[in-house]
């Protein structure tokens, strides 16, 4: 599901449900980070790192610890960039060589409406207006949850480039539906604060893709080198 949203230079590993990833071994320093966490948190932490280590193997990189850094963002081995996501019944990791992409972000969420009261606090007025139009065109898609996922992917791509927090209100995201019966399409995020400088160029937009499948929405952002 995640693979179709990303270029060929990105390696992905995902798991639906319990496929043994939740009981994969952790490195001691990883184990220390979740020793006091509840069981659900420990299993998600373990499963998504098992996905990431398999992705490392696909890239020819020896598996190694993946510790959370600032704001929880994963610290990747030198020469790699990546992103991880997990929700009930699903987790995925996407990795690439830093020479191939500047940054990337992925996110998956249950394909269900956002809880009441969340939409006004998360989305800009212009985004809410576009959601209304999209819902009229494709009512089977929970556009509010999809946009929330896109916001998460934008942040995950933003943070490694800046080391700074990005508020939901600081990116205006537009979603586009592809023609055809499959619910999928593209997205564009216009940054409302000064964007990161990549290769000497300041970026003011991020581009990505989305899909809806198997009861999930998934989004991905890739930031190429200029």
Secondary structure, DSSP 8 states (H G I E B T S, - for coil): --GGGS-TT-EEEEEES-SSGGG----HHHHHHSTTS-HHHHHHHHHHHHHHHHHHHHTT-------B-GGG-B---TTEEEEEEEETTEEEEEEEETTT-SEEEEEEEESS---TTHHHHHS-HHHHHHHHHHHHH-TTS-HHHHHHHHHHHHHHHHHHHH-S---GGGEEEEEEE-SSSS-EEEEEEEESS---EETTEE--EEEEEEEEETTEEEEEEEE---
